[in-house]
Amino acid sequence: AATEPPPETTKLRLIRVPTVCYAPQYVAEELLRGEGFTDLQYIKVSPGVGVGTGVSVGKALASDDADLSMWFAASVITRIDAGDPIVFLAGVHIGCFELFGINRVRSIGDLKGKTVAIASRGGPQEIFLASMMAHVGLDPKKDINWVVHRFEETMELLAQGKVDAFLGFPPQPQQVRAKKIARVVVNSMMDRPWSQYFCCTFNGNRDFV
């Protein structure tokens, strides 16, 4: 900070969402103050149903209620495609999500004709899964029976065999493993090609950037 010019603005508005994926954004607070941001604000938004659906994050960035934030890459793509004034700035990390299935689901292709639980329609679970299904030749609009449930309900339905699969974000995968109610089909930290893509990216309001 002593050898570089001060930032163009001393005010910076970031987003706070109650999910472990956003930990780098919180850890950065003191580092940003060291860079010269004296008015550093964390704007609280609701994650919606499930963990970090991204709906409120995108709205905050697009409406200029926040300047910068981490966000799921898949959600950013759909919002930019819809015309929201959001831009990508950097990749953050991989490995957010894991796809779990009961015994009759051992690959992504096995999801054809199956029931898949998600936290909300249009959220990152559905977007990530849709891209994975399309990659192996499935049509996510025709080949999958999507059902919306809270995570707690999904856990119970998985255990009962009433849903066949779901895609979870931390700490959900850890809880599913602990209860041993489903098997890992895809681990986005380990399995190609998904391990080669960012799960979360750092993004900004276009006018601010």
N, C-alpha and C positions, 0 to 999 in steps of 0.2 A: 504493500500500500504506500510505503514511503517513496518508492521509485517510480510509481505510475501516477498518471493524472487522476483526480477524483472522478467518480462516476458522473454521468450527465445528469442524473437525478439522485437525490438521496432517499427518495421514497420508493419502496418496493412492496407490492401486495402479492403474497403467495396464498395458496389454498391449504387448508387443514382438513383432512378427511380421516376418520378413525379406521385406518387400515395399515398393516405393517408394511405394505408395498411403498408407502410414502415416507418411510423412515429417512431416506437420504435428504429429503426436503427439510425435515426438522433438524437433522444433524447440521445442515448447512447454515443454520441461523447465525451462530457466532462467527463463522467464516465470512458471511456476507457483511456483518457489522464491521469486521476487520477490513473489508474492502471499501468501506466508506458509506454504507447504507445506514443512515442514522434513524430513519423512520421506516422500520421493518414491520409489516403487518401480516398476520395470518388470518385469512378470511375463512370462517367455518362454513362448510356446506354439508348437506346431508348426503350420505352415500346412496340413499334410496333403498330399494329392496335388495338384499344381498350385500355383498362387500364391494364397495368401490364401483358402482355401476357406471360412473362417469357422466351420467346425465346432468347432475348439478354442476360438476366440474366444467363441462363444456359450456353450459349456460353462463356460468360466472366469467369464463374467459371471453366468450363471444359478446357478452353485454358490457364488457369493460368494468366489471365489478372486481376483477382480479387481473394482475399483469402477467404472471408466469405461473406455471404449475406442471408437475408431472401428470401423466395421464396414460391410459392404455392406448397403445399405438393403433389398434383396430378401431377404437372409438374416435380417435382424432381423424383418421382417414374418412370415416363416414360423415363426420361433421364438416370437414373441409369440402367434401364432395357436395354437401348440401348447401354450401355457400357461406358457412360461418367464417368470420374473420380471425382465424387461428392459423399459426404457422409452427412447423417443426423447428426446433433449435438443436437438439442433440438426443442421442440414444442414452438411456440410463442403465437398464439391466435386462437380462433374459430370465427365463425360468419361473415366471409368476404362476403359471397354471399347470394343472394336471388333469387328465381325463381319466375318470374312474368308470368301471363297468362291472356288472355282475357276471357270473360265470359264462353266460352265453355270449358275452361281448369280449373278444380277445384282440380285436383290431378295429381301426376306424371303419373299415368296410363292413364289419359286422353290425354297424348301427342302422343299416338299411331296414326299414320297417319297424324299428324299435322306438321306445318311448324315452325321451331325453328330458331331464328336468333342468330348467334354467331359472334364474332369479327374476328376470324381466325380459320382455320382448324388446329386441333392438339393443340390448346391453352387450358388454364385452364378452360374456359367456357365449351368447348366440353368434356374435360376429366371428370370434376366434374359431368356434366349432364349425361354422358354415364354411370358412376358408379351408379348414382341415378336411371336411367332407368333400368339398369341390376338388381338392387336390387328388383324391382317390376315385373321382368319378361319380360321386353321389350328388343328387340334387337336394340341397337343404330345404327347399320349398315343398318338395313332393315326397321325399324318401324318409322323412323323419316326423315323428309325432312329438311336437314340442309341448311341454306342460310347464306351467309357472308355479313354483312353490318356494316358500322360505327354506333356508338351508336346513333348519331343524326338521321340517317336514320331509325334505328330500332324504335326509339320513334315515328316517323311519321307513320311508317308501322303498329305499334301496334295500334295507334289511329285510323287508317283506317281499321283495321281488316285484313290486308294483311299478317301478321305473327301472329302466335298464342301464342308464348311464347319466353322469353329470360331469361338468367341468368346474373345478374348484380353484379358488385363490386362497393363499395363506390367510388365516390358519386352518382353513377347511380341510386341505389334504392331510394335514397332520392328525386332525380329529378322526377322519375316515380310517386312516391307518391304525390308529389306536383302538378303534372299535372293530376293525377287521371285518367290515361289512361289504367291501368291494375291492377289486383289484385294479392296479394301475395299468391303463391301456397306453397312455402317452404321458411322458414326463418332459415338459418343454425345456427343462434344463439339460437333459441328456440326449433326447431323441431328435435326430435329424429328420426333416429339414428345420423343424420348429426351434431347435436350439441355436440356429443360425440367425434368428430374427429377434429384434428387441420386443419385449413385452410392453415395457413402459418407456415412454419418451418424455423429453422436457419440451414444453410448448409455451407459446406466448400469444397474447392478444396482438393482432397485426399492427394496430396503430401504435401500441407501446413499443413494439420491436422496431 
